[in-house]
Amino acid sequence: MLLSLLIRDIVLIEKVELHWSKGLSTLTGETGAGKSILLDALGLAIGARGDAGLVRQSCAQGSVTAEFLVNDRADILTLLNDHGLPTWDDPDRIVLRRVQSADGKSKAFVNDTPVSVNVLGQFGQSLVEIHGQNDNLSLNDAMEQLRLLDQFGGHHKLRDDVFQAFCVLEKARNALEQHKERVSTGAQELEFLKFSIAELEKLDPKPGEVAALEERRSLLQNAGKLTGDIETALQILTDDGGVEVALGRAIRHVERANTLSNGLLSDAASGFERARVELSEAMSELSIASQKVSSDPAVLEKLEDRLFAMRDLARRHACEADELPNTLATLKEKQAAIDDDPMVLKKLEAEYTQADKDYNQIASDLSKARLDAAQRLDDAVNAELKPLKLENARFRCDLKQLNEPSRLGLERVQFLVRTNPGTPEGVLSKIASGGELSRLMLAIKAVLSNSVEAKTLIFDEVDAGVGGAVAEAVGLRLNALACDHQILVVTHSPQVAARGDTQWQVKKTSFEDDSRTRVDVLNGDERLEEIARMLSGASVTDEARSAARRLLEPLS
């Protein structure tokens, strides 16, 4: 329940603090006085879209604070916990606040803790429901009608289950269709794969082979010069007995001198011996290298042919030559996938069949629940029509089977109405007049209000297009609805205003270049005068006062 609304510097309001009570509160005032400003202000506090134009002229910012009594409502406690927000000092209350700046920026708060406007809106939707004349238009929208039916039937979990099942079904259908498309072009692709794999298997590329081949090619390309240098080095080392023989003789002389000098030349003798061993090893390596280096042109040509073949295949497969082994493995995987198509197709078909079965089962459960809810909605709405002076009208919620599964189920919903006996029924927008549509909306909302958490319900000129006994009937229904919900009604109808438990007057005053809106709760005499004004216009007559007095008489 809305307890208080504090508005500062919003449009024509400098400061207004309103304290609301249970039951039906009516807001009246002359056209242009600013009744809509109150709704815009409250909309800000519950997460509606901000607008710099809402800030009062010459002010940097405006603000709206709304305090609600929630009495430990589970849904509100869940929202607080989900968003890590504290409770108010009084845990049975919650405070929503919005600050709108003239530069277009806005800030939102829940229990004085900054939040996003989206989070503020989640709380607002749970606490307040505003019904304006645009709702009459939305009643003609098929999606809105389906939502209202499911709200009435309490189908939220079933709708979620159907949506999830539909997503699984769509995924299975897409996977099956994509696979079938691949299969249709698979034969041609398979031939290409087989040819490419055969080429690569014949070439048999090895990891790191390219680098080894390039190193070997470089060696072969320089074979002539290498061989000459090696042979020259060996000739120098072996001419005139060779270095090795000369070094041996020198070692023997050093060893003899070392003996005569009592070890003075030990290090020199050891060094010469190491040199002899290393020289022998070096000459052996030269001989081995000489044998390895071939200058046969045929060997080089064969090696270069293999390098060319590897690079040609790499270019055709758009990869590096060293990546050919990986490319071969990938192609084999693709071939295996195509070769396994029958098994894959069977698996995907089974998954689709199961998903379709699951979806239809859940969707059928929802269809049955909707059929039952539609009948109950028909009965409930039709029961509301007679008190609203629509006793000859009949409402029907019509369910039509869809040709294809949808994320919302297997049917669409259409609200149909017949306003007079013997006349054909049709969609609301074509059959009902403006006044009838407003009352139909009220009847539907009155029925649906019993299927949701207790909210503050706000009706903006729900009595538009009606007057006299019909307007009085609307007022009586709103008054009855207020037994279970806090109701705020913006009205121009004296019959509706008179049925309020509390009446507020919205008045605009002008001072030179400045205009301001004020809102006052009316006492007995003030309320009588306001109802009389609504009946007679600017000039209030005694007859109007008498009529107002009769309207204000307590209900028996």
Secondary structure, DSSP 4 states (H G I P E B T S, - for coil): -EEEEEEEEETTEEEEEEE--SSEEEEE--TTSSHHHHHHHHHHHTTPPP-GGGBPTT-SEEEEEEEEE-TT-HHHHHHHHHTTPPPPSSTTEEEEEEEEETTS-EEEEETTEEE-HHHHHHHHHHHEEEE-HHHHHHTT-HHHHHHHHHHHHT-HHHHHHHHHHHHHHHHHHHHHHHHHHHHHTHHHHHHHHHHHHHHHHHH---TTHHHHHHHHHHHHHTHHHHHHHHHHHHHHHHGGGHHHHHHHHHHHHHHHHHHHTTSTTHHHHHHHHHHHHHHHHHHHHHHHHHHH----HHHHHHHHHHHHHHHHHHHHTTS-GGGHHHHHHHHHHHHHHHHTHHHHHHHHHHHHHHHHHHHHHHHHHHHHHHHHHHHHHHHHHHHHHTTTT-TT-EEEEEEEEEEEEETTEEEEEEEEEE-STTSPPEEHHHHS-HHHHHHHHHHHHHHHGGGS---EEEEESTTTT--HHHHHHHHHHHHHHTTTSEEEEE-S-HHHHTT-SEEEEEEEEEETTEEEEEEEE--HHHHHHHHHHHHH-SS--HHHHHHHHHHTSPP-
